[in-house]
Amino acid sequence: MNARTLPPLSSLRAFEAAARHRSAKRAADELSVTATAISHQLRALEEWLGLPLFVRRPRQLELTPAGRELMGEIGGAFDTMAGAVARLRAAPQRQSVTLTTTPAVAARWLLPHVTRLSEWHPSLDLHFHVTHEPVTLDGRGADIAIRYGDGRWPGLVAHKLFDNLFVPACSPTLKLRRAQDLARHTLLHFASCNARMTPMGWVEWQKLAKVEGLDAKAGPVFSDETHTVSAATAGQGVALMSRALIGDELRAGRLVTPFGPELKGAPFYLVYPEARGGEPAIAAVRQWVMDLLPLLPA
């Protein structure tokens, strides 16, 4: 593409304003320069073109035929440019944040309320990365995380969200009342295929509860916590589940926790890099997560 041959844009802008106002002074006021500067720009443009654009009257500028022709062409062009700039400035700049967390936290706590974040921050796109593996929060793997652990991750801010208390849960149709009756029921197990930290299971619970005659390793094993919950809700057995992540089922009566004890696992934390805590997008996701805490079971 050949280069355009144009005079300095500053002189064209000065000409358009002076031609519109028919006054160097009013053009100067609009462009926040002096009337002398406008006059210099107009003369420079006339010299570049080699013909006069104005007839200078004592208190008014009158366009020559050449000036009217030029104004007819560039007046609309400046309007088009001004409109394009205004639309770009008014358009919200979209931002995206990738949040990584476990499948159960995403599916059972966050996803039912994701539209709330969209309503509060329409220009923010939230991406989910679900895994039990810790993901590097470098902006490439993820930006912010909800993960379980001891709360000590160098270089990261960690806000404790909730304790991870595991408790026997089952359908009320099983009419289970006592821990001693577990031996007559199927135990449902969750074990992620790739998690570095294995969630609490029936073996640990049996040691704490001191229940005898229970084969704590028997029963079907699911690699997805949501499948474990579905099986328990369907009355297929008793699952050892994090109380915080079966809140909907407990409130609706689809699951009950007939007895304890509760087995304490690693708490969940909201985690992000220290240097990024002040970013509006990170702050928006942080506030959204914090506002969801009252929805968890007490």
N, C-alpha and C positions, 0 to 999 in steps of 0.2 A: 504494500500500500504506500502510495506517495505521501510525503509529508505535506501537511496543510501549510499554505502561505497565509499567515495572519499577522496583523499588527499586534502590539502588546494588548493583552486582554484588559489590563487596567485602563487603557485609553478607550477601549470599546465600552467598558462599564461606565466610565465617566461620560462618554457621548450619549449612551442610552438614557442615563439619568437626566442629563442636561436637556436632551431633546424632549423627554417626557414632561419635565417641569417648565421648559422654555426659560430656564434660569440657571446660571452657574452657581448662584448662592444657594438656591434650594437643593440643587444636586449635591453641593458640598455638605449641606446639613444632613442629607440622607446618607451620604457615604462617610460622614465623620472626618472630613478633611477640610482644608481651607478653599475658599473660592479661587484663590490664586493657583492652587494645585490643580483644580478642575480646568482652569484656563490653559495651563501648561499642557495638560493631557489632551485637550481638544486641539490645540495648535500642533502638537506632535502627531496626532492622528491625521490632521489635514495635510501636514508635510509628507507623511508616509503615503497617503493616497494621491497627493499632488493636485488637490482641488479643494475649494472651500465647502464646508458643511453648514455653516451658519452665516447669517447676516447679523452682525452685532448691533443692536439698538441700545439706547441709553439704559433701559431697565428690562430689556427682554431680548432673548435670542430667537431669531427666526430661521427656520430650516431652509436651506437652498434646495433645489430639486434633487441634487445628489444626496443631501442630508435626509430628505424625505424617503428616498429610495433605500438608503442604508437603514434608516429606522424601521421601515416596513419589514425588513428582513430580520434584523437582530432583535427587535422588540419581542417578537414571539419566541425567539430562541432563548432569551433570558427568562421569560415566563416559564418555558419548559424546564430549564435548568433549575429554577427556583422551586417548581413543583416537585421535581424528582428529589431534590435535597430535602424538602419538607417531608416527603413520604418516607424517606430513609431514616430521618431523625425520629419520626413518630413511630416507626415500626419497632416493636419490642425485639430485642436481641435474644434469641433462644439460647438457653444454657442446658447442659446435660450433666447429670451426676450419676455415677455408677455406685450402687450400694451392694455390698456382698454380705451374705448371711446364710444361715442354714436353710434347707428347704422347708422345714416346719415353721420357722419364724416368718419366712416370706409368705407361705401359703396360709398359715393359720392366724397370723396376727396383722401383718402389714397389708397384704393384697386387698382384703375386704375394705380397706380405708384409703386406698391410694387415690381415689377421686378427690378426697379432701385436699390433698397436696396440690392437685391440678387446679382446683377451684381457687386456692389461695395464691398460687404462683403459676399462672397460665403459660408463661414462657419458659418454664422449667420442665425438662424431660428427665424422668427418673428411670434408670436402667437397673435391672436386678441381675446379680450374679450369684446363683445359689450353689453352695457347696459347703461341706464340712471342713474343707481345707482352708487354712489361713491364706488370704490373698494379699499380695503386696499393694499397699495404698500409695501408689506413685502416680496416679492419674492415668496409667495405661491399663493395669489390671483392674483397679477400682479406686474410688476416691474416699469412701467412707464405709465402715463395716459395723455390723452387729455380730459379735462373736463371744463365745464363752471361754473363760479362762480365769487366771488369777488377777487380771487387771493391770499387769505390769508388762507393757510393751514399749521399749525404748523409742523415744521420738514421737510417741503418739499420746494424744489426750484420750483418756478413758472415762466415760460417765457410766456408773453402774446403773443398769436398768431394772433388773429384777433377779431375785434368787431363783435358782433352778431346782425346784423341789419335786422329786419323783414320788408318785403315789399310785397304788393299785387302782385301776379304773375299769369299769365294766358296764354292760347294759343292765338296767334295773330288772330286766326279764330274767336274769340269772338268779335273782333273789339271794345274792351272796351276803352273808352277815359277819362271818368270823374268818380270821386269817387261817385257822386250822382247817377250814373247808376248802382251801385252795387246791389241795391234793386231788380233789374230785373234779377240777376244772382244767381246761386247756390254758396254758400260759402262752401269751403272745410276746414275741421278742422283736426288738429293733436293733439292728447292727449295720451301720453304714459300711459300704464296701471299701471306702477310701479315707475314712476319718482317722486322723492321727490320735485323737482323744476319744476313746470309746465311751458312749453315754452309760449312765448307771443301768445295771441290769438286775435280773431276778436273783442271781447268785449273791450280789452285794446286799440286796434287800433281805434275803433269807438269813444272812448272817446277822443283820441288824434286828430283824423281827424274831429270830430264834424259833422259827417254825420248823417242826420236825416232820419227817415223812413226805417232804416235798422235793420232787426232782426239778430243781431250778433251771436245768439245762434243756428240758424237754419242751417240745412245742414248736410251731412254725416260726420262722425268722423272716422279717421283712427288712429290706434295705431302704425303705422310705417310711418315715414316721407317719405320714398321712395315711398310708395303707394300714399301718398298725392301728391307728385310731378308727379307721373304717371297719376293720375286722372286729374291734371291740364293740363299736356301736351296733354292729349287726348281731351281737350276741355270740360270736364265735370263740370267745375266751376272755381272759383277763389280761390287760396290758399294764405295764409299768410306764407311766407317762408323766411328762413334766406338767404340773398342774397349770402353769401359766399358759400352756399352749392348747388346753382343752376347755378353755373358758366358755366358748359358745355351746359345747355339748353339755357342760355342767349346768349352765343357766337354763338350757332348754329341757333338761332332764333326760337327754339321750344317753348320758353317762353318769354314773355315780361313783363316789370314792367311799366304799363301805367301811374301810378301816385303814389304819396306819400300820407301821410308822412311815413317816415321810423320809425319803432318802435324799440327802443334800448333795447336789452336784455342783459343778462350777457355775458361778453366776454369769449372766449375760451383760455385756458392756456395749455402749456405743463408742466407736473408736474412729479417730481421724488424725492426720498429721498436725502437729502443733502449729506449723507455719501456715496452715490453711483454715484455721478456725474462724478467721474474720471474713472469709469469702461469703458473699451473700447466698450463693447456691448451697454451700455446706451448711450455713446457718439455717437456711430454710428447711433442709432435710432434718437437721438436728431438732428444730422446734417441732416439726411434724411428728417425729418419733416420740419426743417427750410428751406431746399432747395425747398420745395414744396409751400412755401408761395407765391412766385410770380405767381403761377398758379391760385390763387384766384381772383375773380373780384375786380377791383379797387374800 
